[in-house]
Amino acid sequence: MKSIVKSFTYNEFDDFTELPENEQKLVGLSREMTKSAYSPYSGFRVGAVVLLEDGTTIKGNNQENVAYPSGLCAERVAVFSASALHPGKKIKKIAISAYSNTKSIEKPVSPCGSCRQVLIEYEKKQKTPVKIILAGEKGKVLVIDSVADLLPLHFTNIDL
Ligand code: THU
């Protein structure tokens, strides 16, 4: 038996204004997208913006449903749309922000397990990392270099 340690490094910024300009823009767009989320059941609004290799941005937000599991997270709305509309283009970055109807979200929100699995599909397909930028309504921003960092020992097509 041997014990294996898996760790990763990510960057934390005190405020989104410390990010490079193009990433500030992505965070700004994702915050904007929280406003049009359809989340009458949770009151939790998530915005996600995907940046493609040619500079195109694809925006999404969470879409809830009265049959709760039929709804979809913002990250998957954005990334599925990016893949549907621009199938050959690599995804470079995704910025994610959240807003709550009931409290101030002052720290970054992190993608759920299903969204991590969906994101890693595209990272594997394109063979280049997708950078993840996590923000709240305000406050600290986390930048993670690759989806694989958030999903160690992930299931991939070589397991099929
Ligand atoms: N949600 C997202 O959009 N992304 C996540 O990564 C976590 C959760 C949404 C789903 C649901 O509409 C609401 O937030 C509350 O869970």
Backbone and ligand atoms as CSV (ligand in chain L), in Angstrom:
chain,resi,resn,atom,element,x,y,z
A,1,MET,N,N,0.843,-1.195,0.000
A,1,MET,CA,C,0.000,0.000,0.000
A,1,MET,C,C,0.878,1.245,0.000
A,2,LYS,N,N,0.469,2.233,-0.751
A,2,LYS,CA,C,1.144,3.519,-0.635
A,2,LYS,C,C,0.111,4.641,-0.621
A,3,SER,N,N,0.440,5.676,0.053
A,3,SER,CA,C,-0.462,6.828,0.113
A,3,SER,C,C,-0.031,7.838,-0.930
A,4,ILE,N,N,-1.007,8.317,-1.677
A,4,ILE,CA,C,-0.715,9.277,-2.742
A,4,ILE,C,C,-1.400,10.603,-2.400
A,5,VAL,N,N,-0.639,11.655,-2.482
A,5,VAL,CA,C,-1.205,12.977,-2.192
A,5,VAL,C,C,-1.439,13.692,-3.505
A,6,LYS,N,N,-2.655,14.181,-3.680
A,6,LYS,CA,C,-2.937,15.005,-4.861
A,6,LYS,C,C,-3.258,16.412,-4.378
A,7,SER,N,N,-2.572,17.393,-4.887
A,7,SER,CA,C,-2.874,18.756,-4.463
A,7,SER,C,C,-2.821,19.674,-5.689
A,8,PHE,N,N,-3.344,20.844,-5.536
A,8,PHE,CA,C,-3.242,21.789,-6.636
A,8,PHE,C,C,-3.135,23.206,-6.097
A,9,THR,N,N,-2.619,24.077,-6.935
A,9,THR,CA,C,-2.444,25.480,-6.547
A,9,THR,C,C,-3.444,26.321,-7.328
A,10,TYR,N,N,-4.077,27.247,-6.655
A,10,TYR,CA,C,-4.947,28.191,-7.352
A,10,TYR,C,C,-4.659,29.590,-6.832
A,11,ASN,N,N,-5.142,30.574,-7.557
A,11,ASN,CA,C,-4.862,31.961,-7.170
A,11,ASN,C,C,-6.101,32.623,-6.595
A,12,GLU,N,N,-5.864,33.372,-5.528
A,12,GLU,CA,C,-6.960,34.094,-4.886
A,12,GLU,C,C,-6.706,35.601,-5.007
A,13,PHE,N,N,-7.720,36.325,-5.474
A,13,PHE,CA,C,-7.620,37.778,-5.614
A,13,PHE,C,C,-8.616,38.408,-4.640
A,14,ASP,N,N,-8.216,39.501,-3.997
A,14,ASP,CA,C,-9.121,40.133,-3.025
A,14,ASP,C,C,-10.351,40.737,-3.693
A,15,ASP,N,N,-10.168,41.139,-4.937
A,15,ASP,CA,C,-11.281,41.765,-5.650
A,15,ASP,C,C,-11.104,41.528,-7.155
A,16,PHE,N,N,-12.204,41.498,-7.882
A,16,PHE,CA,C,-12.091,41.191,-9.318
A,16,PHE,C,C,-11.292,42.238,-10.087
A,17,THR,N,N,-11.163,43.434,-9.539
A,17,THR,CA,C,-10.403,44.487,-10.229
A,17,THR,C,C,-8.902,44.180,-10.282
A,18,GLU,N,N,-8.464,43.172,-9.508
A,18,GLU,CA,C,-7.051,42.766,-9.564
A,18,GLU,C,C,-6.772,41.803,-10.722
A,19,LEU,N,N,-7.819,41.340,-11.371
A,19,LEU,CA,C,-7.650,40.396,-12.491
A,19,LEU,C,C,-7.196,41.146,-13.733
A,20,PRO,N,N,-6.590,40.440,-14.711
A,20,PRO,CA,C,-6.329,41.083,-15.999
A,20,PRO,C,C,-7.650,41.575,-16.606
A,21,GLU,N,N,-7.539,42.578,-17.452
A,21,GLU,CA,C,-8.744,43.245,-17.955
A,21,GLU,C,C,-9.759,42.300,-18.610
A,22,ASN,N,N,-9.264,41.332,-19.408
A,22,ASN,CA,C,-10.217,40.452,-20.109
A,22,ASN,C,C,-10.958,39.533,-19.124
A,23,GLU,N,N,-10.304,39.206,-18.016
A,23,GLU,CA,C,-10.989,38.364,-17.017
A,23,GLU,C,C,-11.959,39.197,-16.172
A,24,GLN,N,N,-11.608,40.452,-15.944
A,24,GLN,CA,C,-12.548,41.354,-15.249
A,24,GLN,C,C,-13.845,41.447,-16.045
A,25,LYS,N,N,-13.664,41.520,-17.368
A,25,LYS,CA,C,-14.819,41.629,-18.268
A,25,LYS,C,C,-15.692,40.373,-18.165
A,26,LEU,N,N,-15.039,39.213,-18.120
A,26,LEU,CA,C,-15.797,37.956,-18.020
A,26,LEU,C,C,-16.568,37.889,-16.705
A,27,VAL,N,N,-15.913,38.292,-15.613
A,27,VAL,CA,C,-16.603,38.282,-14.315
A,27,VAL,C,C,-17.782,39.264,-14.363
A,28,GLY,N,N,-17.541,40.432,-14.954
A,28,GLY,CA,C,-18.614,41.432,-15.079
A,28,GLY,C,C,-19.809,40.875,-15.845
A,29,LEU,N,N,-19.526,40.177,-16.948
A,29,LEU,CA,C,-20.609,39.594,-17.754
A,29,LEU,C,C,-21.342,38.503,-16.971
A,30,SER,N,N,-20.579,37.700,-16.225
A,30,SER,CA,C,-21.241,36.618,-15.470
A,30,SER,C,C,-22.115,37.208,-14.362
A,31,ARG,N,N,-21.655,38.302,-13.761
A,31,ARG,CA,C,-22.494,38.969,-12.740
A,31,ARG,C,C,-23.753,39.537,-13.380
A,32,GLU,N,N,-23.597,40.084,-14.564
A,32,GLU,CA,C,-24.734,40.626,-15.311
A,32,GLU,C,C,-25.756,39.508,-15.580
A,33,MET,N,N,-25.236,38.330,-15.926
A,33,MET,CA,C,-26.109,37.196,-16.280
A,33,MET,C,C,-26.910,36.678,-15.087
A,34,THR,N,N,-26.434,36.923,-13.864
A,34,THR,CA,C,-27.211,36.460,-12.697
A,34,THR,C,C,-28.594,37.123,-12.691
A,35,LYS,N,N,-28.658,38.316,-13.257
A,35,LYS,CA,C,-29.921,39.082,-13.205
A,35,LYS,C,C,-31.050,38.407,-13.975
A,36,SER,N,N,-30.699,37.700,-15.049
A,36,SER,CA,C,-31.755,37.078,-15.855
A,36,SER,C,C,-31.877,35.577,-15.618
A,37,ALA,N,N,-31.263,35.088,-14.526
A,37,ALA,CA,C,-31.435,33.659,-14.191
A,37,ALA,C,C,-32.927,33.398,-13.938
A,38,TYR,N,N,-33.343,32.164,-14.263
A,38,TYR,CA,C,-34.722,31.782,-13.941
A,38,TYR,C,C,-34.643,30.835,-12.740
A,39,SER,N,N,-34.777,31.419,-11.555
A,39,SER,CA,C,-34.587,30.599,-10.340
A,39,SER,C,C,-35.646,30.926,-9.287
A,40,PRO,N,N,-36.938,30.773,-9.675
A,40,PRO,CA,C,-38.005,31.132,-8.731
A,40,PRO,C,C,-38.072,30.215,-7.515
A,41,TYR,N,N,-37.486,29.024,-7.616
A,41,TYR,CA,C,-37.622,28.055,-6.515
A,41,TYR,C,C,-36.526,28.189,-5.474
A,42,SER,N,N,-35.311,28.499,-5.918
A,42,SER,CA,C,-34.212,28.639,-4.953
A,42,SER,C,C,-33.904,30.097,-4.630
A,43,GLY,N,N,-34.229,30.988,-5.520
A,43,GLY,CA,C,-33.858,32.395,-5.318
A,43,GLY,C,C,-32.358,32.600,-5.438
A,44,PHE,N,N,-31.651,31.578,-5.929
A,44,PHE,CA,C,-30.195,31.630,-6.068
A,44,PHE,C,C,-29.885,31.767,-7.547
A,45,ARG,N,N,-29.243,32.863,-7.890
A,45,ARG,CA,C,-29.012,33.187,-9.305
A,45,ARG,C,C,-27.545,32.992,-9.638
A,46,VAL,N,N,-27.288,32.171,-10.635
A,46,VAL,CA,C,-25.904,31.915,-11.041
A,46,VAL,C,C,-25.736,32.360,-12.490
A,47,GLY,N,N,-24.630,33.034,-12.765
A,47,GLY,CA,C,-24.305,33.446,-14.127
A,47,GLY,C,C,-22.992,32.788,-14.540
A,48,ALA,N,N,-22.910,32.366,-15.787
A,48,ALA,CA,C,-21.675,31.747,-16.283
A,48,ALA,C,C,-21.381,32.278,-17.675
A,49,VAL,N,N,-20.118,32.577,-17.926
A,49,VAL,CA,C,-19.718,33.058,-19.245
A,49,VAL,C,C,-18.503,32.278,-19.716
A,50,VAL,N,N,-18.625,31.733,-20.911
A,50,VAL,CA,C,-17.559,30.938,-21.509
A,50,VAL,C,C,-16.807,31.814,-22.509
A,51,LEU,N,N,-15.484,31.757,-22.456
A,51,LEU,CA,C,-14.662,32.449,-23.459
A,51,LEU,C,C,-14.050,31.402,-24.382
A,52,LEU,N,N,-14.311,31.560,-25.684
A,52,LEU,CA,C,-13.761,30.632,-26.673
A,52,LEU,C,C,-12.424,31.143,-27.209
A,53,GLU,N,N,-11.715,30.263,-27.897
A,53,GLU,CA,C,-10.362,30.602,-28.370
A,53,GLU,C,C,-10.324,31.794,-29.330
A,54,ASP,N,N,-11.439,32.037,-30.030
A,54,ASP,CA,C,-11.451,33.173,-30.971
A,54,ASP,C,C,-12.001,34.449,-30.335
A,55,GLY,N,N,-12.213,34.416,-29.008
A,55,GLY,CA,C,-12.676,35.613,-28.311
A,55,GLY,C,C,-14.185,35.696,-28.143
A,56,THR,N,N,-14.907,34.745,-28.759
A,56,THR,CA,C,-16.368,34.739,-28.608
A,56,THR,C,C,-16.724,34.441,-27.154
A,57,THR,N,N,-17.743,35.122,-26.637
A,57,THR,CA,C,-18.242,34.791,-25.300
A,57,THR,C,C,-19.652,34.222,-25.420
A,58,ILE,N,N,-19.916,33.181,-24.645
A,58,ILE,CA,C,-21.241,32.551,-24.620
A,58,ILE,C,C,-21.739,32.634,-23.181
A,59,LYS,N,N,-22.932,33.188,-23.035
A,59,LYS,CA,C,-23.445,33.454,-21.689
A,59,LYS,C,C,-24.557,32.486,-21.300
A,60,GLY,N,N,-24.632,32.200,-20.021
A,60,GLY,CA,C,-25.705,31.337,-19.532
A,60,GLY,C,C,-26.050,31.674,-18.089
A,61,ASN,N,N,-27.166,31.134,-17.644
A,61,ASN,CA,C,-27.527,31.256,-16.221
A,61,ASN,C,C,-28.400,30.071,-15.855
A,62,ASN,N,N,-28.636,29.891,-14.553
A,62,ASN,CA,C,-29.397,28.704,-14.155
A,62,ASN,C,C,-30.863,28.830,-14.543
A,63,GLN,N,N,-31.409,27.694,-14.956
A,63,GLN,CA,C,-32.788,27.596,-15.423
A,63,GLN,C,C,-33.482,26.521,-14.601
A,64,GLU,N,N,-34.356,26.960,-13.702
A,64,GLU,CA,C,-35.026,25.998,-12.812
A,64,GLU,C,C,-36.357,25.545,-13.407
A,65,ASN,N,N,-36.913,24.519,-12.771
A,65,ASN,CA,C,-38.164,23.932,-13.247
A,65,ASN,C,C,-38.964,23.465,-12.042
A,66,VAL,N,N,-40.276,23.506,-12.185
A,66,VAL,CA,C,-41.133,23.053,-11.084
A,66,VAL,C,C,-40.853,21.580,-10.755
A,67,ALA,N,N,-40.470,20.796,-11.772
A,67,ALA,CA,C,-39.971,19.434,-11.517
A,67,ALA,C,C,-38.462,19.626,-11.292
A,68,TYR,N,N,-38.067,19.832,-10.072
A,68,TYR,CA,C,-36.734,20.343,-9.736
A,68,TYR,C,C,-35.561,19.759,-10.529
A,69,PRO,N,N,-35.460,18.424,-10.656
A,69,PRO,CA,C,-34.266,17.889,-11.358
A,69,PRO,C,C,-34.223,18.234,-12.847
A,70,SER,N,N,-35.329,18.724,-13.381
A,70,SER,CA,C,-35.332,19.089,-14.805
A,70,SER,C,C,-34.612,20.412,-15.076
A,71,GLY,N,N,-34.346,21.171,-14.045
A,71,GLY,CA,C,-33.618,22.436,-14.217
A,71,GLY,C,C,-32.157,22.177,-14.530
A,72,LEU,N,N,-31.439,23.246,-14.857
A,72,LEU,CA,C,-30.018,23.078,-15.197
A,72,LEU,C,C,-29.190,24.242,-14.639
A,73,CYS,N,N,-27.981,23.908,-14.196
A,73,CYS,CA,C,-27.057,24.914,-13.662
A,73,CYS,C,C,-26.569,25.848,-14.776
A,74,ALA,N,N,-26.154,27.028,-14.357
A,74,ALA,CA,C,-25.656,28.050,-15.280
A,74,ALA,C,C,-24.463,27.557,-16.092
A,75,GLU,N,N,-23.548,26.845,-15.448
A,75,GLU,CA,C,-22.329,26.403,-16.131
A,75,GLU,C,C,-22.673,25.491,-17.293
A,76,ARG,N,N,-23.630,24.579,-17.050
A,76,ARG,CA,C,-23.976,23.641,-18.125
A,76,ARG,C,C,-24.776,24.327,-19.222
A,77,VAL,N,N,-25.638,25.278,-18.857
A,77,VAL,CA,C,-26.367,26.042,-19.885
A,77,VAL,C,C,-25.343,26.716,-20.810
A,78,ALA,N,N,-24.326,27.350,-20.210
A,78,ALA,CA,C,-23.340,28.103,-21.008
A,78,ALA,C,C,-22.458,27.171,-21.836
A,79,VAL,N,N,-21.966,26.128,-21.215
A,79,VAL,CA,C,-20.989,25.273,-21.896
A,79,VAL,C,C,-21.667,24.397,-22.969
A,80,PHE,N,N,-22.885,23.947,-22.712
A,80,PHE,CA,C,-23.605,23.174,-23.736
A,80,PHE,C,C,-23.933,24.080,-24.929
A,81,SER,N,N,-24.303,25.300,-24.628
A,81,SER,CA,C,-24.608,26.251,-25.693
A,81,SER,C,C,-23.355,26.537,-26.522
A,82,ALA,N,N,-22.218,26.709,-25.836
A,82,ALA,CA,C,-20.949,26.966,-26.544
A,82,ALA,C,C,-20.630,25.800,-27.472
A,83,SER,N,N,-20.796,24.583,-26.983
A,83,SER,CA,C,-20.470,23.407,-27.782
A,83,SER,C,C,-21.460,23.231,-28.943
A,84,ALA,N,N,-22.720,23.586,-28.691
A,84,ALA,CA,C,-23.739,23.452,-29.738
A,84,ALA,C,C,-23.531,24.490,-30.849
A,85,LEU,N,N,-23.199,25.710,-30.456
A,85,LEU,CA,C,-23.088,26.794,-31.437
A,85,LEU,C,C,-21.722,26.862,-32.103
A,86,HIS,N,N,-20.681,26.438,-31.376
A,86,HIS,CA,C,-19.297,26.533,-31.887
A,86,HIS,C,C,-18.566,25.216,-31.619
A,87,PRO,N,N,-19.019,24.136,-32.264
A,87,PRO,CA,C,-18.499,22.811,-31.907
A,87,PRO,C,C,-16.997,22.629,-32.066
A,88,GLY,N,N,-16.388,23.350,-33.017
A,88,GLY,CA,C,-14.954,23.118,-33.245
A,88,GLY,C,C,-14.040,24.011,-32.428
A,89,LYS,N,N,-14.604,24.941,-31.701
A,89,LYS,CA,C,-13.751,25.927,-31.017
A,89,LYS,C,C,-13.432,25.528,-29.585
A,90,LYS,N,N,-12.185,25.771,-29.209
A,90,LYS,CA,C,-11.782,25.409,-27.846
A,90,LYS,C,C,-12.322,26.414,-26.832
A,91,ILE,N,N,-12.629,25.886,-25.669
A,91,ILE,CA,C,-13.067,26.732,-24.558
A,91,ILE,C,C,-11.825,27.113,-23.764
A,92,LYS,N,N,-11.599,28.396,-23.611
A,92,LYS,CA,C,-10.406,28.829,-22.869
A,92,LYS,C,C,-10.702,29.051,-21.394
A,93,LYS,N,N,-11.822,29.701,-21.105
A,93,LYS,CA,C,-12.113,30.091,-19.723
A,93,LYS,C,C,-13.610,30.047,-19.473
A,94,ILE,N,N,-13.946,29.892,-18.202
A,94,ILE,CA,C,-15.348,30.081,-17.798
A,94,ILE,C,C,-15.348,30.890,-16.509
A,95,ALA,N,N,-16.164,31.938,-16.481
A,95,ALA,CA,C,-16.321,32.744,-15.269
A,95,ALA,C,C,-17.702,32.474,-14.686
A,96,ILE,N,N,-17.763,32.330,-13.371
A,96,ILE,CA,C,-19.014,31.966,-12.699
A,96,ILE,C,C,-19.249,32.927,-11.525
A,97,SER,N,N,-20.457,33.467,-11.450
A,97,SER,CA,C,-20.804,34.364,-10.346
A,97,SER,C,C,-22.169,33.994,-9.794
A,98,ALA,N,N,-22.459,34.442,-8.589
A,98,ALA,CA,C,-23.766,34.137,-8.004
A,98,ALA,C,C,-24.343,35.337,-7.267
A,99,TYR,N,N,-25.650,35.307,-7.169
A,99,TYR,CA,C,-26.396,36.355,-6.465
A,99,TYR,C,C,-27.562,35.653,-5.790
A,100,SER,N,N,-27.838,36.033,-4.554
A,100,SER,CA,C,-28.973,35.428,-3.860
A,100,SER,C,C,-30.030,36.476,-3.591
A,101,ASN,N,N,-31.298,36.062,-3.683
A,101,ASN,CA,C,-32.389,37.001,-3.389
A,101,ASN,C,C,-32.468,37.290,-1.897
A,102,THR,N,N,-31.823,36.436,-1.076
A,102,THR,CA,C,-32.014,36.568,0.370
A,102,THR,C,C,-30.769,37.005,1.148
A,103,LYS,N,N,-29.575,36.844,0.559
A,103,LYS,CA,C,-28.375,37.277,1.295
A,103,LYS,C,C,-27.294,37.722,0.318
A,104,SER,N,N,-26.317,38.417,0.848
A,104,SER,CA,C,-25.235,38.896,-0.008
A,104,SER,C,C,-24.194,37.785,-0.179
A,105,ILE,N,N,-23.854,37.481,-1.421
A,105,ILE,CA,C,-22.874,36.418,-1.690
A,105,ILE,C,C,-21.500,37.069,-1.805
A,106,GLU,N,N,-20.754,37.004,-0.716
A,106,GLU,CA,C,-19.480,37.733,-0.676
A,106,GLU,C,C,-18.260,36.844,-0.840
A,107,LYS,N,N,-18.510,35.563,-1.146
A,107,LYS,CA,C,-17.360,34.726,-1.502
A,107,LYS,C,C,-17.701,33.896,-2.733
A,108,PRO,N,N,-16.679,33.405,-3.413
A,108,PRO,CA,C,-16.933,32.714,-4.684
A,108,PRO,C,C,-17.784,31.459,-4.525
A,109,VAL,N,N,-18.582,31.175,-5.543
A,109,VAL,CA,C,-19.295,29.899,-5.572
A,109,VAL,C,C,-18.539,28.962,-6.503
A,110,SER,N,N,-18.615,27.702,-6.190
A,110,SER,CA,C,-17.840,26.686,-6.899
A,110,SER,C,C,-18.792,25.758,-7.645
A,111,PRO,N,N,-18.428,25.294,-8.833
A,111,PRO,CA,C,-19.366,24.456,-9.597
A,111,PRO,C,C,-19.695,23.126,-8.919
A,112,CYS,N,N,-20.928,22.685,-9.085
A,112,CYS,CA,C,-21.360,21.414,-8.487
A,112,CYS,C,C,-20.661,20.249,-9.197
A,113,GLY,N,N,-20.778,19.072,-8.646
A,113,GLY,CA,C,-20.114,17.891,-9.195
A,113,GLY,C,C,-20.517,17.591,-10.627
A,114,SER,N,N,-21.816,17.723,-10.927
A,114,SER,CA,C,-22.269,17.431,-12.298
A,114,SER,C,C,-21.655,18.407,-13.285
A,115,CYS,N,N,-21.573,19.670,-12.906
A,115,CYS,CA,C,-20.972,20.667,-13.813
A,115,CYS,C,C,-19.483,20.393,-13.996
A,116,ARG,N,N,-18.812,19.966,-12.936
A,116,ARG,CA,C,-17.381,19.629,-13.080
A,116,ARG,C,C,-17.208,18.491,-14.087
A,117,GLN,N,N,-18.084,17.488,-13.999
A,117,GLN,CA,C,-17.989,16.354,-14.920
A,117,GLN,C,C,-18.236,16.805,-16.361
A,118,VAL,N,N,-19.210,17.685,-16.543
A,118,VAL,CA,C,-19.503,18.194,-17.892
A,118,VAL,C,C,-18.328,19.039,-18.403
A,119,LEU,N,N,-17.793,19.881,-17.553
A,119,LEU,CA,C,-16.675,20.736,-17.978
A,119,LEU,C,C,-15.455,19.909,-18.358
A,120,ILE,N,N,-15.201,18.850,-17.606
A,120,ILE,CA,C,-13.991,18.071,-17.895
A,120,ILE,C,C,-14.110,17.313,-19.215
A,121,GLU,N,N,-15.325,17.034,-19.625
A,121,GLU,CA,C,-15.547,16.391,-20.924
A,121,GLU,C,C,-14.913,17.233,-22.036
A,122,TYR,N,N,-15.166,18.541,-21.974
A,122,TYR,CA,C,-14.651,19.427,-23.026
A,122,TYR,C,C,-13.149,19.647,-22.874
A,123,GLU,N,N,-12.684,19.672,-21.641
A,123,GLU,CA,C,-11.238,19.823,-21.422
A,123,GLU,C,C,-10.494,18.628,-22.024
A,124,LYS,N,N,-11.034,17.441,-21.822
A,124,LYS,CA,C,-10.409,16.220,-22.389
A,124,LYS,C,C,-10.507,16.235,-23.908
A,125,LYS,N,N,-11.678,16.608,-24.407
A,125,LYS,CA,C,-11.903,16.617,-25.860
A,125,LYS,C,C,-10.916,17.547,-26.559
A,126,GLN,N,N,-10.724,18.727,-26.027
A,126,GLN,CA,C,-9.881,19.720,-26.710
A,126,GLN,C,C,-8.402,19.625,-26.339
A,127,LYS,N,N,-8.106,18.802,-25.336
A,127,LYS,CA,C,-6.723,18.548,-24.906
A,127,LYS,C,C,-5.980,19.798,-24.435
A,128,THR,N,N,-6.734,20.798,-24.033
A,128,THR,CA,C,-6.110,21.972,-23.399
A,128,THR,C,C,-6.976,22.368,-22.204
A,129,PRO,N,N,-6.356,22.931,-21.168
A,129,PRO,CA,C,-7.123,23.225,-19.959
A,129,PRO,C,C,-8.154,24.348,-20.121
A,130,VAL,N,N,-9.202,24.240,-19.351
A,130,VAL,CA,C,-10.199,25.312,-19.253
A,130,VAL,C,C,-9.958,26.000,-17.909
A,131,LYS,N,N,-9.685,27.292,-17.958
A,131,LYS,CA,C,-9.446,28.061,-16.734
A,131,LYS,C,C,-10.782,28.432,-16.102
A,132,ILE,N,N,-10.882,28.302,-14.799
A,132,ILE,CA,C,-12.149,28.580,-14.121
A,132,ILE,C,C,-11.980,29.792,-13.204
A,133,ILE,N,N,-12.850,30.768,-13.370
A,133,ILE,CA,C,-12.789,31.992,-12.563
A,133,ILE,C,C,-14.053,32.033,-11.711
A,134,LEU,N,N,-13.877,31.960,-10.406
A,134,LEU,CA,C,-15.020,31.859,-9.498
A,134,LEU,C,C,-15.201,33.147,-8.712
A,135,ALA,N,N,-16.410,33.683,-8.764
A,135,ALA,CA,C,-16.682,34.935,-8.056
A,135,ALA,C,C,-18.030,34.853,-7.343
A,136,GLY,N,N,-18.223,35.740,-6.394
A,136,GLY,CA,C,-19.541,35.909,-5.779
A,136,GLY,C,C,-20.146,37.177,-6.362
A,137,GLU,N,N,-21.009,37.748,-5.557
A,137,GLU,CA,C,-21.618,39.022,-5.970
A,137,GLU,C,C,-20.562,40.126,-5.861
A,138,LYS,N,N,-19.705,39.963,-4.857
A,138,LYS,CA,C,-18.548,40.847,-4.683
A,138,LYS,C,C,-17.497,40.071,-3.883
A,139,GLY,N,N,-16.385,40.712,-3.592
A,139,GLY,CA,C,-15.354,40.074,-2.759
A,139,GLY,C,C,-14.353,39.255,-3.547
A,140,LYS,N,N,-13.769,38.276,-2.849
A,140,LYS,CA,C,-12.658,37.504,-3.415
A,140,LYS,C,C,-13.032,36.756,-4.696
A,141,VAL,N,N,-12.017,36.561,-5.522
A,141,VAL,CA,C,-12.177,35.790,-6.758
A,141,VAL,C,C,-11.095,34.717,-6.768
A,142,LEU,N,N,-11.478,33.505,-7.121
A,142,LEU,CA,C,-10.514,32.407,-7.224
A,142,LEU,C,C,-10.301,32.058,-8.692
A,143,VAL,N,N,-9.059,31.788,-9.036
A,143,VAL,CA,C,-8.757,31.388,-10.410
A,143,VAL,C,C,-8.051,30.034,-10.388
A,144,ILE,N,N,-8.657,29.079,-11.066
A,144,ILE,CA,C,-8.160,27.700,-11.085
A,144,ILE,C,C,-7.758,27.384,-12.527
A,145,ASP,N,N,-6.572,26.824,-12.695
A,145,ASP,CA,C,-6.007,26.674,-14.047
A,145,ASP,C,C,-6.671,25.612,-14.903
A,146,SER,N,N,-7.263,24.612,-14.270
A,146,SER,CA,C,-7.793,23.492,-15.051
A,146,SER,C,C,-8.959,22.828,-14.313
A,147,VAL,N,N,-9.933,22.347,-15.086
A,147,VAL,CA,C,-11.066,21.639,-14.479
A,147,VAL,C,C,-10.567,20.392,-13.746
A,148,ALA,N,N,-9.516,19.770,-14.290
A,148,ALA,CA,C,-8.979,18.540,-13.674
A,148,ALA,C,C,-8.582,18.775,-12.213
A,149,ASP,N,N,-8.172,20.010,-11.897
A,149,ASP,CA,C,-7.820,20.323,-10.506
A,149,ASP,C,C,-9.013,20.157,-9.578
A,150,LEU,N,N,-10.199,20.439,-10.113
A,150,LEU,CA,C,-11.417,20.370,-9.285
A,150,LEU,C,C,-12.047,18.982,-9.285
A,151,LEU,N,N,-11.492,18.083,-10.094
A,151,LEU,CA,C,-12.092,16.751,-10.199
A,151,LEU,C,C,-11.002,15.681,-10.299
A,152,PRO,N,N,-10.256,15.502,-9.210
A,152,PRO,CA,C,-9.195,14.499,-9.261
A,152,PRO,C,C,-9.783,13.093,-9.427
A,153,LEU,N,N,-9.045,12.236,-10.052
A,153,LEU,CA,C,-9.456,10.833,-10.288
A,153,LEU,C,C,-10.783,10.761,-11.055
A,154,HIS,N,N,-10.943,11.672,-12.003
A,154,HIS,CA,C,-12.196,11.740,-12.751
A,154,HIS,C,C,-12.364,10.551,-13.706
A,155,PHE,N,N,-13.614,10.302,-14.037
A,155,PHE,CA,C,-13.982,9.269,-15.003
A,155,PHE,C,C,-13.764,9.828,-16.406
A,156,THR,N,N,-13.055,9.100,-17.255
A,156,THR,CA,C,-12.832,9.601,-18.613
A,156,THR,C,C,-13.172,8.510,-19.632
A,157,ASN,N,N,-13.119,8.873,-20.926
A,157,ASN,CA,C,-13.499,7.901,-21.957
A,157,ASN,C,C,-12.533,6.718,-22.036
A,158,ILE,N,N,-11.316,6.862,-21.513
A,158,ILE,CA,C,-10.438,5.682,-21.541
A,158,ILE,C,C,-10.892,4.611,-20.556
A,159,ASP,N,N,-11.813,5.020,-19.644
A,159,ASP,CA,C,-12.376,4.034,-18.705
A,159,ASP,C,C,-13.510,3.234,-19.345
A,160,LEU,N,N,-13.997,3.660,-20.500
A,160,LEU,CA,C,-15.138,2.965,-21.120
A,160,LEU,C,C,-14.702,1.669,-21.797
L,1,THU,N1,N,-26.525,26.181,-9.420
L,1,THU,C1,C,-25.806,26.538,-10.532
L,1,THU,O1,O,-26.333,27.142,-11.474
L,1,THU,N2,N,-24.504,26.196,-10.558
L,1,THU,C2,C,-23.844,25.497,-9.580
L,1,THU,O2,O,-22.689,25.136,-9.759
L,1,THU,C3,C,-24.530,25.193,-8.340
L,1,THU,C4,C,-25.972,25.477,-8.298
L,1,THU,C5,C,-27.957,26.516,-9.396
L,1,THU,C6,C,-28.850,25.325,-9.485
L,1,THU,C7,C,-30.094,25.842,-8.823
L,1,THU,O3,O,-30.872,26.511,-9.802
L,1,THU,C8,C,-29.600,26.850,-7.811
L,1,THU,O4,O,-28.272,27.170,-8.197
L,1,THU,C9,C,-29.605,26.353,-6.389
L,1,THU,O5,O,-28.926,25.168,-6.269
